[in-house]
Amino acid sequence: MMNTSRNSIPPSIYALGFGIFAMVTSELQVTGMMPVMAQSLSVSISSIGYLISIYAFAMAVGGPLLTMLLLRFAPKAGLMILYATFLIGEVLGAMAPSYGSLIVARLITGAVSGAFFGVALAICVELVDPKMHGRGISIVLGGLMLGTVLGLPLASLVGDHFGWRESFWSVSLLSLVSWLVSMGMVPALAKKGHASLAEELSALKSKKLWAAFSTSMLIIGATYSAFSYFTPILKDVAGFSSNWVSILLLVYGAATVIGNNIVGRLADRHTIPVLVSGLVLLAAFLTLFGLFVTSKAIVVVALIGVGLVGVTMNPAMVTRVMRTANGRPLVNTVHTSVITMGVVVGAFLGGIGISAGFGLLSPLWIGVAMAVAGLISLWPEMRGTPAGEAAKVARQAR
């Protein structure tokens, strides 16, 4: 049972964030090793790229299914099962004799990663004082930011100097350490007697919950529509050198860590204002980026701005969803799936814009449009009207 007298963040929350860090590093590690993996496995670079999509697919679909299977276990027991399964999947990846077996390994680790987010956030809510939920969530999700800023470069560095299998082994070791840390630091929590699959599924029927899901998908979609094509935009349009692009992406990653920390401190008391302000600023920075792309100084400011207010709204997004559905593990996992779909949809729409002949800047404008759509999805709550009632009023007006 949660100790509501706690006025600080328990160390176990940092352990959960470490677990997220290990899994995000696993998700992204393929990105920096495509050529060497393609040569080793005698497949095309695009085939290696599909391993990223396969991981995301497993997170979106397998994560909720795995979470449902774990409902019969106490929270910590479920967490330990996920760690063990993830380690098995990562070791299978390191030992994979063929491309097909590597696909199986990625399906396992992807599904576990999706479920881990939901279970870890549910445990976080139990361990942290209600007044500090947003702060606790930001620490757990800080592993996501650090996985991008620190985990990906380190995994790529190991892959470049020692080989891609060694990179998988290094992430296996990282996940083992994270497992042991969580085993020692995360306290055992009693299984909620009223928890059932039927109740978990029933919570997903809420229209207000799906309104929150839609906002989350649009925020992440808006960010990744632009972020997915930052490198070609910075090099081919803004005129930065390859070295400068690497530095700017590192600066962007640092901005996400800072922004995540700031949002985490504000998310509990100002959830909707944070989301509204973040979307307004996101649209503004993307517009600034698109209009003044030939000015390097303005591009740098816009890039940092997108880093501060894009994916960093995750703590506020998660806080909103948890308040709507009482922090249920399955709801958290489905929310993770929705966020993953936001990444896929944003990157896909950005690519469609380029393929349709609208140029490399089109992903920025698509991001602006998705940010505006996110603001529209928040309108019922901005007016203090439940989403269901707003829809009913709209139908009557027609």
Buried (B, 14 or more C-beta within 10 A) or exposed (E): EEEEEEEEBBEBBBBBBBBBBBBBBBBBBBBBBBEBBBEBBEBEEEBBBBBBEBBBBBBBBBBBBBBBEBBEBBBBBBBBBBBBBBBBBBBBBBBBEEBEBBBBBBBBBBBBBBBBBBBBBBBBBBBBBEEBBBBBBBBBBBBBBBBBBBBBBBBBEBBBEEBBBBBBBBBBEBBBEBBEBBEEBBEEBEBBEEBEEEBBEEBBEBEBBBBBBBBBBBBBBBBBBBBBBBBBBBBEBBEBEEEBBBEBBEBBBBBBBBBBBBBBBBBBEBBBEBBBBBBBBBBBBBBBBBEBBEEBEBBBBBBBBBBBBBBBBBBBBBBBBBBBBEBBBBBBBBBBBBBBBBBBBBBBBBBBBBEEEEEBBBBBBBBBBBBBBBBEBBEBBEEEBBBEEBBEEEEEEE
